[in-house]
Amino acid sequence: MSAYFDEDEEQRARLTGTTLRRLLGKTRPHSRLMVGFLVTVSIVSVLDAVYTYLRKLIVDQAILGGNQAVFWQSVIAYAATIALQSLGVLGFIYLTGMLGQRIEYDLRVAMFNHLQDLSFSFFNRTPVGWLIARVTSDSERVAQLLTWGLLDVTWGIFNIATSAIFMFVINWRLAVVVLTVLPVLLVIAAQFQKRILAEYRRVRRFNSRIVGTFNENITGVRVVKALNRESENLREFGRSSGDMYQASYRAAWLSALFLPAVQLVTSIALGSIIWVSGRQQNWGGMTVGSVQAFVSYLSFIMWPIQDLARVYSELQHALASAERIFGLLDTTPAVSDRPGAFDPGTIRGDIVFEHVGFYYDPDKPVLQDLNLHVREGEAIALVGPTGGGKSTIVNLLCRFYEPVEGRIRFGQHDYRDLSLHAIHSRIGVVLQTPHLFSGSIRENIRYGRLEASDEEFEASARLAGAHAFVTQLDQGYDSPVGESGQLLSVGQKQLISLARAMLRQPDVFIMDEATSSVDTLTEALIQKGMDTLMRGRTSFVIAHRLSTIKKADRILFIDQGRIVESGSHAELLRAKGRYYRLYAQQFRQELERRHDAVDRGDGAVEAALA
């Protein structure tokens, strides 16, 4: 999907003054590099024309004319010109590379920093692949345009200008004849590049379709075989591959025709030079050196025109990349600090939801007139059917989102008057699917509190129940976890995540389905760690396994964005309402698991269940 999206963006992209100014504005912090780059490029292109003229003098006056003084003067000047040009080439390649790297660095840092400020709603609706492409390929494409693309344009313009000037110096009449070729070359180059670009766009579009089809067939191979879709999928793949082949063939054919067409026009221009040279008595005479110089100057004009046509097509790609980058940088966070937001030093105290309403889609309210008063140190459990609003309540509590209606208070403060850092830094969250970062177990536990002492670090790991399994690993706490923790089991990742939350010592603690994907023994370890962390601390627990929440001070049954039932475990059982029915269903399942464990003779599991 994102591949098609990017293709559409490229075809809609148009060169505008605003976009171009913003693009060039990215070079402003590096103005010295930019000036040095432009100066060295212009000097080198001028020297190209100068030493071509020196060759004319050497041929006409020194070699054919026999003037030794002019010969040695021209040779010395020629050598000096080449030396200066070599230094100039070294200079502009270095400056171009430095400028490109710095612009790309600036773009990536700006986007990465901006992403840290964006709200959860942005990441919910934006594919990760799209964001990665912005930070990597798009920033590289824009940097390439602003350096090597600009280099080609500058070089081409100066080459054309200086070549034209020297041609007029040698023979203005012949220069006028030769320069009439310019419009023809420009039209040919523009038309070919337009058609080639269109075909390559078709190639990329078909390629995206083929990659998508290939990926879906490999990842969904079980469904493909179960539904006997192999033959139909093969036909679809063949059609897409055939379409791509035809588009690639047309693009290759047009590319093959482009150079001969340019060479044909150039040959006509060269023929004009030779023809006029033969009529030198009418046009002031054309020496051998003059003809040679004209041929060289003509090549200086021909190749830049091809480069300019290529840069123009690249400009359209880079323009789409720039618009995507600027669109990302212009995105404003849905949740941000108000003017005057402050840090009260703690968010301990009562937490109050007052007539809170919230929706992701205006036509589908998630929470409706929710009122909840949580006393400091109280443990609140949230249960109910999937989609009832449990996770939304804790997302609002963490201020990942803000209420559409009503307000939430921490103590006496509307939490929108507090800074985001004040809230996020004092809430500990353990999620259903814990995320570990590439690195060691030690680095992942310390992630939220780098300044913690070794004693605090190990104490948190012991309380979370992670110390026992970590010490059995070959490298202990320095053991790598792999990408997203793939070297560890789900239960081990959850214990590390719990240790990370413990080390943070939060004012408010949230457990969101943290035990739903682990075995019974690991659940018992996590429950023990939770009890320690929740002691004396305001806590919110979301769980489907009711054994995890029986000890909560208050259990809230949430359905369709409303609190349907509220009370302790014993009170809700006596009420024999929806919580009672949910508990009875799970109790029967627990009994079945207990009997299965006894039948297997699994004493450890039996002890854990007890």
Backbone torsions as a table, in degrees:
resi	resn	phi	psi	omega
1	MET	NA	-45.4	-177.9
2	SER	-66.1	-30.0	178.3
3	ALA	-65.0	-45.5	177.2
4	TYR	-63.4	-38.5	-178.6
5	PHE	-60.3	-45.4	-179.8
6	ASP	-65.5	-37.6	177.8
7	GLU	-61.4	-45.2	178.9
8	ASP	-61.4	-39.7	179.8
9	GLU	-63.6	-40.8	-179.5
10	GLU	-63.9	-39.4	-177.3
11	GLN	-74.4	-26.0	178.4
12	ARG	-84.9	-16.1	-173.8
13	ALA	-64.5	135.5	177.7
14	ARG	-133.3	143.4	-179.7
15	LEU	-73.2	117.4	177.9
16	THR	-122.6	156.8	179.9
17	GLY	-61.8	-37.6	-178.2
18	THR	-64.4	-48.4	-179.5
19	THR	-63.4	-42.3	-179.1
20	LEU	-64.6	-40.5	178.4
21	ARG	-64.3	-41.3	178.9
22	ARG	-66.4	-36.8	176.8
23	LEU	-62.6	-50.8	-179.4
24	LEU	-65.8	-27.4	178.3
25	GLY	-62.9	-23.2	178.9
26	LYS	-69.2	-15.2	177.5
27	THR	-89.7	-11.1	-174.8
28	ARG	-60.4	-41.6	178.8
29	PRO	-64.5	-13.5	-178.1
30	HIS	-121.3	44.1	-173.7
31	SER	-61.7	-35.9	179.8
32	ARG	-64.9	-44.2	176.4
33	LEU	-62.1	-40.6	-177.6
34	MET	-64.7	-45.1	179.8
35	VAL	-64.2	-46.2	178.8
36	GLY	-60.0	-39.8	178.5
37	PHE	-61.9	-49.0	-178.1
38	LEU	-65.9	-39.1	-179.2
39	VAL	-66.2	-47.0	-178.2
40	THR	-65.5	-38.1	178.6
41	VAL	-64.1	-44.2	-179.0
42	SER	-65.6	-38.9	179.6
43	ILE	-64.8	-44.5	-178.8
44	VAL	-63.4	-41.2	-179.8
45	SER	-67.3	-35.4	176.8
46	VAL	-67.5	-41.4	179.5
47	LEU	-64.2	-30.8	174.2
48	ASP	-55.4	-47.1	-179.0
49	ALA	-70.7	-35.1	-177.3
50	VAL	-66.2	-48.6	-175.8
51	TYR	-73.3	-20.3	171.0
52	THR	-67.0	-39.6	177.6
53	TYR	-68.1	-36.0	177.6
54	LEU	-63.1	-37.3	177.0
55	ARG	-61.7	-38.2	176.9
56	LYS	-60.2	-44.9	-179.6
57	LEU	-63.8	-41.1	-179.5
58	ILE	-62.7	-43.4	-178.9
59	VAL	-68.6	-49.5	-172.0
60	ASP	-75.1	-47.2	-171.0
61	GLN	-97.3	-34.0	-176.0
62	ALA	-89.7	-50.5	-175.8
63	ILE	-79.9	-57.0	-178.1
64	LEU	-76.9	-33.8	-178.6
65	GLY	-86.2	-14.3	177.6
66	GLY	71.9	19.2	-178.3
67	ASN	-89.5	101.7	-176.8
68	GLN	-67.1	-35.6	-179.4
69	ALA	-62.4	-46.2	178.6
70	VAL	-64.5	-35.9	-179.9
71	PHE	-58.9	-52.3	-176.4
72	TRP	-70.3	-35.9	176.9
73	GLN	-63.0	-43.7	-178.6
74	SER	-67.5	-40.3	179.0
75	VAL	-62.2	-45.0	179.1
76	ILE	-62.5	-45.2	179.1
77	ALA	-63.8	-37.6	179.4
78	TYR	-64.1	-45.3	179.5
79	ALA	-63.8	-41.8	179.6
80	ALA	-64.5	-39.5	179.6
81	THR	-63.3	-44.4	179.5
82	ILE	-63.4	-40.6	179.7
83	ALA	-63.7	-45.1	179.2
84	LEU	-63.9	-39.6	-179.7
85	GLN	-65.6	-39.3	178.1
86	SER	-61.4	-43.8	176.9
87	LEU	-63.3	-39.6	179.5
88	GLY	-64.3	-42.0	178.6
89	VAL	-63.0	-44.7	177.0
90	LEU	-58.2	-43.0	-178.3
91	GLY	-64.6	-48.5	-174.7
92	PHE	-74.0	-29.7	175.7
93	ILE	-65.7	-42.8	178.1
94	TYR	-63.4	-47.5	-177.9
95	LEU	-65.7	-38.2	179.1
96	THR	-64.5	-44.8	178.3
97	GLY	-62.1	-43.9	179.3
98	MET	-63.5	-45.1	-179.1
99	LEU	-62.8	-43.3	179.8
100	GLY	-62.7	-44.4	-179.1
101	GLN	-64.7	-39.2	-178.0
102	ARG	-71.1	-39.5	177.3
103	ILE	-64.5	-44.7	178.9
104	GLU	-62.6	-40.9	178.1
105	TYR	-61.9	-45.7	-179.6
106	ASP	-59.9	-44.1	-178.9
107	LEU	-64.3	-44.6	-177.9
108	ARG	-66.2	-42.9	179.5
109	VAL	-64.8	-42.2	179.8
110	ALA	-61.7	-43.9	179.9
111	MET	-68.0	-43.0	-178.3
112	PHE	-64.2	-44.1	178.5
113	ASN	-62.5	-39.9	-179.0
114	HIS	-67.5	-35.9	178.9
115	LEU	-62.7	-30.3	178.9
116	GLN	-65.5	-25.4	-176.8
117	ASP	-92.4	-12.8	-175.8
118	LEU	-76.4	155.3	-173.8
119	SER	-86.5	167.5	-179.3
120	PHE	-59.8	-33.8	-178.4
121	SER	-60.1	-34.9	178.5
122	PHE	-64.9	-45.4	-177.9
123	PHE	-71.5	-25.8	177.9
124	ASN	-67.7	-33.4	-175.6
125	ARG	-102.5	-2.8	-176.9
126	THR	-113.8	122.0	179.5
127	PRO	-63.1	143.1	179.6
128	VAL	-61.7	-40.4	179.8
129	GLY	-59.6	-36.5	179.1
130	TRP	-64.1	-42.3	-179.3
131	LEU	-67.3	-42.2	179.6
132	ILE	-61.9	-40.3	179.1
133	ALA	-63.5	-36.5	178.8
134	ARG	-64.5	-45.0	-174.3
135	VAL	-75.2	-26.0	-176.7
136	THR	-103.5	-78.4	-171.0
137	SER	-67.8	-39.6	-178.0
138	ASP	-68.1	-41.3	178.6
139	SER	-64.8	-37.6	177.9
140	GLU	-65.8	-41.3	-178.5
141	ARG	-65.3	-41.9	178.9
142	VAL	-65.2	-43.9	179.6
143	ALA	-62.6	-39.5	178.4
144	GLN	-62.7	-40.8	-180.0
145	LEU	-65.2	-42.9	-175.9
146	LEU	-74.8	-8.2	179.3
147	THR	-119.4	-75.7	-176.6
148	TRP	-68.6	-35.0	175.3
149	GLY	-64.9	-44.7	177.8
150	LEU	-65.1	-34.7	176.3
151	LEU	-59.9	-47.9	-179.8
152	ASP	-61.8	-41.3	-179.8
153	VAL	-65.3	-48.2	-178.6
154	THR	-62.1	-47.6	179.4
155	TRP	-59.9	-45.7	-178.5
156	GLY	-62.6	-45.8	-178.9
157	ILE	-63.3	-45.2	-179.8
158	PHE	-67.1	-37.9	178.1
159	ASN	-63.1	-44.7	179.3
160	ILE	-63.2	-44.7	-177.1
161	ALA	-65.9	-49.4	-177.3
162	THR	-68.2	-37.7	177.7
163	SER	-62.4	-43.1	179.2
164	ALA	-62.5	-41.3	-179.5
165	ILE	-62.2	-48.0	-178.7
166	PHE	-67.3	-33.1	176.4
167	MET	-64.6	-39.6	177.6
168	PHE	-67.9	-33.3	177.6
169	VAL	-64.9	-41.0	-177.6
170	ILE	-72.5	-49.8	-178.6
171	ASN	-161.4	102.0	-172.5
172	TRP	-67.5	-33.1	-179.8
173	ARG	-65.0	-46.7	179.4
174	LEU	-66.9	-33.7	178.0
175	ALA	-61.7	-40.3	178.7
176	VAL	-62.6	-42.0	179.6
177	VAL	-62.9	-47.3	-176.7
178	VAL	-65.4	-40.6	-175.9
179	LEU	-71.1	-12.4	173.8
180	THR	-67.3	-16.3	178.3
181	VAL	-71.2	-26.5	-174.6
182	LEU	-53.9	-53.8	-179.9
183	PRO	-57.5	-37.2	179.9
184	VAL	-64.6	-45.0	178.4
185	LEU	-62.1	-40.6	-179.6
186	LEU	-63.6	-43.5	-179.6
187	VAL	-64.9	-45.0	179.7
188	ILE	-61.0	-47.8	-178.4
189	ALA	-62.2	-43.7	-177.9
190	ALA	-64.0	-44.3	-178.2
191	GLN	-66.1	-43.1	179.4
192	PHE	-65.3	-45.3	-178.6
193	GLN	-63.7	-35.9	178.3
194	LYS	-62.4	-45.8	-179.1
195	ARG	-71.4	-41.3	179.2
196	ILE	-63.0	-41.7	179.3
197	LEU	-61.5	-42.6	-179.7
198	ALA	-62.5	-41.1	-179.7
199	GLU	-68.9	-40.4	179.1
200	TYR	-67.6	-30.0	173.8
201	ARG	-64.5	-40.6	176.8
202	ARG	-64.0	-39.1	178.4
203	VAL	-61.4	-46.4	-179.1
204	ARG	-65.3	-37.0	-180.0
205	ARG	-65.7	-45.6	177.9
206	PHE	-65.7	-37.1	178.6
207	ASN	-63.0	-41.8	177.8
208	SER	-60.9	-39.7	-179.8
209	ARG	-66.7	-41.1	179.6
210	ILE	-64.9	-45.1	179.8
211	VAL	-61.1	-43.0	178.9
212	GLY	-62.6	-44.7	178.6
213	THR	-62.8	-44.4	179.8
214	PHE	-60.8	-45.1	-178.7
215	ASN	-63.0	-44.9	-179.0
216	GLU	-64.8	-37.8	-179.0
217	ASN	-70.8	-33.2	179.2
218	ILE	-75.4	-49.1	-178.3
219	THR	-68.5	-28.7	-179.4
220	GLY	-105.6	31.0	-174.0
221	VAL	-61.0	-32.1	179.7
222	ARG	-64.1	-43.9	179.7
223	VAL	-67.4	-40.9	179.2
224	VAL	-57.0	-48.0	-178.3
225	LYS	-71.3	-36.4	-179.5
226	ALA	-64.7	-34.6	-178.1
227	LEU	-97.4	4.3	176.7
228	ASN	57.1	48.6	-176.5
229	ARG	-99.2	8.9	-173.0
230	GLU	-58.8	-46.8	-175.9
231	SER	-65.4	-44.8	-179.3
232	GLU	-65.4	-40.9	178.6
233	ASN	-64.0	-37.4	178.4
234	LEU	-64.8	-40.8	178.4
235	ARG	-64.2	-43.3	178.9
236	GLU	-63.2	-42.7	178.9
237	PHE	-62.8	-40.5	179.1
238	GLY	-64.3	-39.8	178.7
239	ARG	-63.3	-45.3	-179.9
240	SER	-64.3	-40.9	179.1
241	SER	-65.1	-38.8	177.5
242	GLY	-64.8	-42.3	177.3
243	ASP	-60.9	-42.0	179.4
244	MET	-65.8	-38.3	178.8
245	TYR	-62.1	-45.7	-179.5
246	GLN	-62.1	-43.4	179.4
247	ALA	-65.5	-40.5	178.9
248	SER	-65.1	-38.5	179.7
249	TYR	-63.9	-45.8	-180.0
250	ARG	-63.9	-40.8	178.9
251	ALA	-63.6	-42.9	179.2
252	ALA	-65.2	-39.3	179.8
253	TRP	-65.0	-43.3	178.0
254	LEU	-65.7	-39.4	178.1
255	SER	-64.3	-37.4	179.3
256	ALA	-67.8	-33.3	-179.7
257	LEU	-77.2	-24.7	-172.3
258	PHE	-60.3	-53.6	-176.9
259	LEU	-63.2	-45.0	176.4
260	PRO	-58.9	-36.3	179.2
261	ALA	-64.5	-43.4	178.0
262	VAL	-64.8	-42.2	-179.6
263	GLN	-65.9	-32.4	177.4
264	LEU	-63.6	-47.1	178.8
265	VAL	-64.0	-39.6	179.2
266	THR	-64.4	-39.3	179.0
267	SER	-64.0	-37.3	176.8
268	ILE	-62.6	-41.4	178.6
269	ALA	-64.7	-41.2	178.7
270	LEU	-64.8	-39.8	176.6
271	GLY	-60.9	-37.1	177.6
272	SER	-62.8	-39.7	179.7
273	ILE	-62.6	-45.3	-178.1
274	ILE	-66.4	-41.6	-179.2
275	TRP	-63.2	-43.8	179.9
276	VAL	-67.9	-35.9	179.1
277	SER	-61.2	-34.1	178.0
278	GLY	-71.9	-17.9	178.1
279	ARG	-107.2	32.5	-172.8
280	GLN	-60.1	-24.7	-179.6
281	GLN	-67.0	-23.8	178.7
282	ASN	-86.2	-29.6	-173.6
283	TRP	-116.1	29.9	172.1
284	GLY	87.9	3.6	176.5
285	GLY	86.5	140.0	176.8
286	MET	-131.2	115.3	-179.6
287	THR	-80.3	171.1	177.2
288	VAL	-62.1	-42.6	179.1
289	GLY	-64.5	-36.3	179.3
290	SER	-66.1	-42.0	178.7
291	VAL	-63.6	-44.0	178.5
292	GLN	-61.1	-42.2	179.9
293	ALA	-64.7	-42.9	179.7
294	PHE	-60.7	-40.7	178.5
295	VAL	-62.2	-43.4	179.3
296	SER	-64.4	-45.0	-179.2
297	TYR	-64.2	-33.3	177.6
298	LEU	-64.6	-39.4	177.2
299	SER	-67.5	-34.8	176.2
300	PHE	-62.3	-27.7	178.8
301	ILE	-85.8	-37.7	-174.6
302	MET	-66.0	-50.6	-173.7
303	TRP	-67.6	-41.1	176.5
304	PRO	-59.9	-33.6	178.9
305	ILE	-64.1	-40.5	175.6
306	GLN	-63.3	-40.7	179.1
307	ASP	-64.7	-41.0	-180.0
308	LEU	-63.4	-38.1	177.5
309	ALA	-65.7	-40.5	178.0
310	ARG	-65.9	-43.4	-179.6
311	VAL	-62.9	-35.3	179.4
312	TYR	-63.3	-41.3	178.6
313	SER	-67.4	-38.3	177.5
314	GLU	-66.8	-31.4	179.6
315	LEU	-60.5	-37.0	-179.6
316	GLN	-66.6	-39.9	175.8
317	HIS	-63.6	-47.7	-177.5
318	ALA	-65.0	-32.2	179.2
319	LEU	-64.6	-42.8	176.6
320	ALA	-63.4	-39.5	177.2
321	SER	-63.3	-43.0	-179.7
322	ALA	-63.8	-40.7	179.5
323	GLU	-65.3	-36.5	176.8
324	ARG	-66.9	-41.6	179.3
325	ILE	-64.3	-48.0	-179.2
326	PHE	-65.6	-33.9	176.3
327	GLY	-62.8	-39.9	177.1
328	LEU	-66.3	-46.4	-177.8
329	LEU	-67.0	-25.5	-179.7
330	ASP	-86.3	-7.3	179.3
331	THR	-67.4	127.8	-179.9
332	THR	-96.7	140.6	178.9
333	PRO	-63.6	138.8	176.7
334	ALA	-70.5	-27.7	177.4
335	VAL	-122.8	122.4	-179.1
336	SER	-148.3	167.5	179.7
337	ASP	-68.6	136.3	172.3
338	ARG	-73.8	158.7	171.1
339	PRO	-59.0	131.2	-179.8
340	GLY	84.9	6.6	178.5
341	ALA	-59.9	142.2	-173.8
342	PHE	-135.0	168.4	177.7
343	ASP	-109.8	112.7	-177.5
344	PRO	-76.7	-3.7	-179.6
345	GLY	92.9	-22.4	176.8
346	THR	-162.8	156.6	173.4
347	ILE	-117.7	19.2	174.1
348	ARG	-65.6	153.5	-177.2
349	GLY	126.6	-178.2	179.2
350	ASP	-68.2	146.1	175.4
351	ILE	-114.6	128.0	-173.0
352	VAL	-128.1	126.3	169.6
353	PHE	-98.6	121.0	-177.4
354	GLU	-116.1	107.3	175.9
355	HIS	49.8	47.0	-174.6
356	VAL	-80.3	129.3	172.9
357	GLY	-125.6	144.4	-178.3
358	PHE	-155.4	147.6	174.2
359	TYR	-151.3	149.1	170.2
360	TYR	-87.8	-36.6	177.0
361	ASP	-120.2	124.0	-176.8
362	PRO	-53.7	-26.4	-179.3
363	ASP	-84.6	-6.8	-177.0
364	LYS	-133.0	83.6	179.4
365	PRO	-63.7	138.9	-179.7
366	VAL	-98.3	-45.1	176.0
367	LEU	-119.9	139.6	-177.8
368	GLN	-133.5	113.9	175.0
369	ASP	48.5	52.1	-178.4
370	LEU	-82.5	126.2	176.2
371	ASN	-122.6	128.1	-177.2
372	LEU	-153.6	129.8	176.6
373	HIS	-118.3	114.5	179.8
374	VAL	-109.1	121.1	180.0
375	ARG	-76.4	151.7	179.8
376	GLU	-58.0	131.9	179.2
377	GLY	84.4	-1.4	-177.7
378	GLU	-81.4	142.3	176.4
379	ALA	-101.7	117.8	-177.3
380	ILE	-110.3	129.3	176.0
381	ALA	-109.2	137.6	179.8
382	LEU	-114.5	122.5	177.8
383	VAL	-130.5	166.2	178.7
384	GLY	144.2	175.7	-176.9
385	PRO	-67.5	156.5	176.7
386	THR	-59.9	135.3	-179.7
387	GLY	84.8	6.8	-178.1
388	GLY	-77.5	-19.3	178.4
389	GLY	120.7	6.3	-177.0
390	LYS	-62.6	-53.0	-178.7
391	SER	-65.1	-32.3	178.6
392	THR	-63.5	-37.9	179.3
393	ILE	-61.3	-46.4	-179.0
394	VAL	-73.7	-29.6	175.0
395	ASN	-64.9	-39.3	175.0
396	LEU	-67.2	-40.5	179.7
397	LEU	-59.9	-41.4	178.5
398	CYS	-75.6	-6.6	-176.7
399	ARG	60.4	35.3	166.8
400	PHE	-72.1	-29.9	171.3
401	TYR	-130.4	167.9	176.6
402	GLU	-123.1	150.5	-179.8
403	PRO	-60.0	142.5	172.7
404	VAL	-78.8	-32.7	177.2
405	GLU	-132.5	153.4	178.1
406	GLY	74.3	-164.5	-179.1
407	ARG	-152.4	165.9	177.1
408	ILE	-123.8	133.3	-179.5
409	ARG	-115.4	138.0	165.1
410	PHE	-104.9	110.0	-173.8
411	GLY	64.3	-125.9	-179.7
412	GLN	-96.7	2.6	-173.3
413	HIS	-104.0	131.3	165.5
414	ASP	-61.8	125.6	-171.2
415	TYR	-68.4	-9.9	174.1
416	ARG	-77.3	-12.7	174.9
417	ASP	-84.9	-10.6	178.5
418	LEU	-92.8	154.7	177.0
419	SER	-73.0	151.6	178.5
420	LEU	-60.0	-38.7	179.3
421	HIS	-62.4	-37.9	179.9
422	ALA	-61.4	-35.5	-178.9
423	ILE	-82.2	-52.5	-174.6
424	HIS	-63.7	-33.1	-177.2
425	SER	-76.3	-9.0	-176.0
426	ARG	-120.3	14.2	175.6
427	ILE	-119.0	127.7	175.8
428	GLY	-102.3	130.5	-176.2
429	VAL	-126.4	131.4	171.3
430	VAL	-119.5	118.0	-171.9
431	LEU	-93.9	167.4	177.8
432	GLN	-62.3	-43.6	176.5
433	THR	-111.7	96.1	-175.4
434	PRO	-68.2	144.2	178.4
435	HIS	-109.7	123.4	173.9
436	LEU	-109.8	146.2	-179.9
437	PHE	-94.5	151.0	178.6
438	SER	-56.7	134.9	-176.6
439	GLY	142.9	-157.5	-177.9
440	SER	-96.5	168.9	176.1
441	ILE	-62.7	-40.6	179.6
442	ARG	-58.6	-45.9	-178.4
443	GLU	-65.2	-34.8	-179.5
444	ASN	-72.4	-37.5	178.1
445	ILE	-69.5	-37.8	-179.1
446	ARG	-78.1	-5.9	-169.3
447	TYR	-52.7	-41.3	-175.7
448	GLY	-88.7	-6.1	-178.8
449	ARG	-155.1	81.0	-173.1
450	LEU	-66.5	-25.7	-175.3
451	GLU	-83.9	0.0	-177.5
452	ALA	-63.1	143.2	178.7
453	SER	-74.4	165.6	178.4
454	ASP	-62.9	-35.1	179.2
455	GLU	-65.3	-44.5	179.1
456	GLU	-65.6	-38.3	-179.9
457	PHE	-61.5	-50.3	-177.3
458	GLU	-69.6	-35.7	179.0
459	ALA	-62.5	-40.2	178.9
460	SER	-64.7	-41.0	179.4
461	ALA	-65.7	-38.6	179.2
462	ARG	-66.8	-45.1	-178.1
463	LEU	-64.2	-32.8	-179.4
464	ALA	-78.7	-11.8	-178.5
465	GLY	85.7	11.9	-177.6
466	ALA	-89.3	-23.4	-172.7
467	HIS	-59.6	-39.7	-174.9
468	ALA	-61.2	-49.7	-177.0
469	PHE	-75.1	-30.9	-178.7
470	VAL	-66.1	-42.1	-177.9
471	THR	-67.8	-15.7	177.3
472	GLN	-84.5	-11.5	178.0
473	LEU	-77.6	153.3	-176.5
474	ASP	-58.2	-41.3	-177.3
475	GLN	-104.3	7.4	177.1
476	GLY	58.5	-132.2	-178.2
477	TYR	-69.8	-13.6	177.7
478	ASP	-91.6	6.8	178.5
479	SER	-67.4	135.8	177.6
480	PRO	-70.9	147.2	179.6
481	VAL	-98.2	-13.8	-176.7
482	GLY	79.5	172.9	179.6
483	GLU	-65.1	124.1	-178.0
484	SER	58.1	22.8	177.6
485	GLY	76.1	26.1	-173.8
486	GLN	-68.6	-14.9	178.8
487	LEU	-83.9	-3.7	-178.9
488	LEU	-117.8	159.4	175.4
489	SER	-77.0	167.0	179.5
490	VAL	-60.2	-42.4	-179.8
491	GLY	-64.2	-41.1	178.9
492	GLN	-65.0	-39.9	177.0
493	LYS	-63.2	-38.0	-179.2
494	GLN	-67.0	-39.1	178.5
495	LEU	-65.5	-39.1	177.1
496	ILE	-65.9	-40.6	178.2
497	SER	-62.5	-39.3	178.2
498	LEU	-67.2	-41.1	177.3
499	ALA	-62.4	-38.0	177.9
500	ARG	-62.6	-42.0	178.1
501	ALA	-67.3	-38.5	179.2
502	MET	-63.9	-43.2	-179.6
503	LEU	-60.8	-29.7	-178.9
504	ARG	-72.1	-23.3	-178.9
505	GLN	50.7	63.3	-174.3
506	PRO	-76.5	159.5	173.5
507	ASP	-76.2	-34.0	179.9
508	VAL	-127.4	137.8	-175.8
509	PHE	-120.8	135.8	-178.6
510	ILE	-129.3	129.2	173.4
511	MET	-117.8	114.7	-177.1
512	ASP	-109.8	96.2	177.9
513	GLU	54.0	38.8	-172.6
514	ALA	-71.0	-17.1	-177.2
515	THR	-111.5	8.5	-173.4
516	SER	-73.5	-22.5	-174.0
517	SER	-114.8	19.1	-177.1
518	VAL	-117.8	163.6	178.9
519	ASP	-76.2	172.6	-173.8
520	THR	-64.8	-41.0	179.8
521	LEU	-63.9	-44.4	178.7
522	THR	-65.4	-36.4	177.3
523	GLU	-59.7	-40.1	178.9
524	ALA	-64.3	-40.1	177.4
525	LEU	-64.6	-44.5	-179.9
526	ILE	-63.8	-41.1	180.0
527	GLN	-61.6	-40.2	178.5
528	LYS	-63.7	-43.7	177.3
529	GLY	-64.6	-38.9	178.1
530	MET	-61.3	-43.3	-179.5
531	ASP	-58.8	-39.6	178.9
532	THR	-67.1	-46.0	-176.7
533	LEU	-69.5	-33.7	-176.6
534	MET	-79.9	-14.5	-175.4
535	ARG	-62.2	117.9	178.7
536	GLY	72.9	13.6	-175.3
537	ARG	-129.3	135.8	177.2
538	THR	-61.2	126.8	-172.8
539	SER	-137.2	148.0	175.2
540	PHE	-127.8	128.1	-178.1
541	VAL	-125.6	126.4	172.2
542	ILE	-109.0	127.5	-178.9
543	ALA	-156.6	147.4	171.2
544	HIS	-92.7	-29.7	176.6
545	ARG	-79.1	110.3	-173.4
546	LEU	-68.7	-19.3	177.5
547	SER	-64.2	-21.2	-179.4
548	THR	-77.2	-23.2	-169.2
549	ILE	-117.3	3.4	-176.9
550	LYS	-60.7	-28.8	-176.8
551	LYS	-85.2	-0.6	-178.6
552	ALA	-63.8	147.2	177.0
553	ASP	-64.4	-36.9	-178.2
554	ARG	-145.3	138.0	177.7
555	ILE	-114.4	129.3	178.9
556	LEU	-111.5	125.1	174.2
557	PHE	-93.1	114.1	-175.0
558	ILE	-105.9	129.7	176.4
559	ASP	-148.7	130.4	178.8
560	GLN	54.1	40.3	173.9
561	GLY	76.3	13.8	-178.7
562	ARG	-131.1	154.3	174.0
563	ILE	-84.1	108.3	-176.4
564	VAL	-84.6	-40.1	179.6
565	GLU	-139.3	149.9	179.7
566	SER	-148.6	135.6	177.8
567	GLY	160.3	179.9	176.6
568	SER	-75.9	171.4	179.6
569	HIS	-58.1	-47.1	-178.4
570	ALA	-65.7	-41.4	-179.3
571	GLU	-63.3	-41.9	-178.4
572	LEU	-71.3	-32.1	175.7
573	LEU	-66.4	-40.3	179.5
574	ARG	-66.2	-31.7	-179.0
575	ALA	-70.7	-22.0	178.7
576	LYS	52.0	46.5	177.6
577	GLY	-102.8	-142.4	-175.4
578	ARG	-68.6	-37.8	177.7
579	TYR	-63.8	-40.7	179.9
580	TYR	-59.9	-45.4	-179.6
581	ARG	-64.8	-39.6	178.6
582	LEU	-64.8	-41.9	-179.3
583	TYR	-67.1	-41.5	-180.0
584	ALA	-61.4	-40.1	179.1
585	GLN	-63.7	-45.8	-178.9
586	GLN	-71.3	-31.8	178.9
587	PHE	-62.2	-41.1	177.8
588	ARG	-62.6	-40.5	178.9
589	GLN	-64.9	-38.8	177.9
590	GLU	-64.0	-40.5	178.4
591	LEU	-61.8	-41.5	178.9
592	GLU	-62.9	-41.6	178.8
593	ARG	-65.1	-38.6	179.3
594	ARG	-63.3	-45.3	179.8
595	HIS	-63.9	-39.2	178.0
596	ASP	-63.1	-39.2	-179.9
597	ALA	-66.0	-41.1	179.1
598	VAL	-64.3	-42.4	-180.0
599	ASP	-61.2	-34.6	179.7
600	ARG	-81.5	-11.7	-176.7
601	GLY	74.5	26.2	-178.0
602	ASP	-86.1	87.5	-175.7
603	GLY	-66.6	-34.0	-178.8
604	ALA	-65.5	-45.0	179.6
605	VAL	-65.3	-40.9	179.6
606	GLU	-59.6	-42.4	-179.8
607	ALA	-64.9	-39.7	-180.0
608	ALA	-65.3	-41.7	-179.7
609	LEU	-65.8	-33.7	179.4
610	ALA	-69.0	NA	NA
